[in-house]
Amino acid sequence: MICNECETCWNYDYDEEYDEYYCLMDLDEDETYRLLSSNKPHCPYYRQGDEHYLARRQ
């Protein structure tokens, strides 16, 4: 799942092997469906990552 706030989320990480970003949250099928079909504007698992933390991960 990609949303507008994913790039600043603590749970958003880069996988060098697959050369892509992904969400670290381990969601099952039901949770993924509820999240993607929800009308809520924000991800309930979003966690603000500070600039220093995000810079160290890049």
WOMOZI-V869856 format. One record per backbone hydrogen bond with DSSP energy under -0.5 kcal/mol. NH is the residue of the N-H (numbers start at 1). CO is the residue of the C=O. If there is no record, write none. Layout:
nh->NH co->CO
nh->NH co->CO
This chain:
nh->6 co->3
nh->8 co->5
nh->9 co->6
nh->10 co->47
nh->12 co->9
nh->13 co->11
nh->13 co->22
nh->15 co->20
nh->16 co->14
nh->19 co->15
nh->20 co->15
nh->22 co->13
nh->24 co->11
nh->27 co->25
nh->32 co->28
nh->33 co->29
nh->34 co->30
nh->35 co->31
nh->36 co->32
nh->37 co->33
nh->38 co->34
nh->38 co->35
nh->46 co->43
nh->49 co->8
nh->54 co->50
nh->55 co->51
nh->56 co->52
nh->57 co->53
nh->58 co->54
nh->58 co->55
